[in-house]
Amino acid sequence: MGIRFGTDGWRAVIADTFTFANLRLVAQAVADYILAESQGPDRPEAVIGFDTRFLSR
């Protein structure tokens, strides 16, 4: 089963499809997208929020 997103974000069960390996894939995909969509000489920026749920640190 692939990574699925719904209207409220990533739809997954912890340790099933929400894994460290899949988290790495999603983080890399977001970084690639930000770089591909950035324009001009300035470096692109992203804001990372803090999740207070299980294993968020």
Contact map, one row per residue, 1 for C-alpha under 8 A:
111000000000000010000000000000000000000000000000000000000
111100000000000010000000000000000000000000000000000000000
111110000111000010000100000000000000000000000000000000000
011111000111000000000000000000000000000000000000000000000
001111111110000000000000000000000000000000000000000000000
000111111110000000000000000000000000000000000000000000000
000011111000000000000000000000000000000000000000000000000
000011111100000000000000000000000000000000000000000000000
000011111110000000000000000000000000000000000000000000000
001111011111000000000000000000000000000000000000000000000
001111001111100000000000000000000000000000000000000000000
001100000111110111000000000000000000000000000000000000000
000000000011111111000000000000000000000000000000000000000
000000000001111111100000000000000000000000000000000000000
000000000000111111100000000000000000000000000000000000000
000000000001111111100000000000000000000000000000000000000
111000000001111111100100000000000000000000000000000000000
000000000001111111110110000000000000000000000000000000000
000000000000011111111110000000000000000000000000000000000
000000000000000001111111000000000000000000000000000000000
000000000000000000111111100000000000000000000000000000000
001000000000000011111111110000000000000000000000000000000
000000000000000001111111111000000000000000000000000000000
000000000000000000011111111100000000000000000000000000000
000000000000000000001111111110000000000000000000000000000
000000000000000000000111111111000000000000000000000000000
000000000000000000000011111111100000000000000000000000000
000000000000000000000001111111110000000000000000000000000
000000000000000000000000111111111000000000000000000000000
000000000000000000000000011111111100000000000000000000000
000000000000000000000000001111111110000000000000000000000
000000000000000000000000000111111111000000000000000000000
000000000000000000000000000011111111100000000000000000000
000000000000000000000000000001111111110000011100000000000
000000000000000000000000000000111111110000010000000000000
000000000000000000000000000000011111110000000000000000000
000000000000000000000000000000001111111000000000000000000
000000000000000000000000000000000111111100110000000000000
000000000000000000000000000000000000111111000000000000000
000000000000000000000000000000000000011111000000000000000
000000000000000000000000000000000000001111100000000000000
000000000000000000000000000000000000001111110000000000000
000000000000000000000000000000000000010011111000000000000
000000000000000000000000000000000110010001111100000000000
000000000000000000000000000000000100000000111110000000000
000000000000000000000000000000000100000000011111000000000
000000000000000000000000000000000000000000001111100000000
000000000000000000000000000000000000000000000111110000000
000000000000000000000000000000000000000000000011111000000
000000000000000000000000000000000000000000000001111100010
000000000000000000000000000000000000000000000000111110011
000000000000000000000000000000000000000000000000011111011
000000000000000000000000000000000000000000000000001111110
000000000000000000000000000000000000000000000000000111110
000000000000000000000000000000000000000000000000000011111
000000000000000000000000000000000000000000000000011111111
000000000000000000000000000000000000000000000000001100111
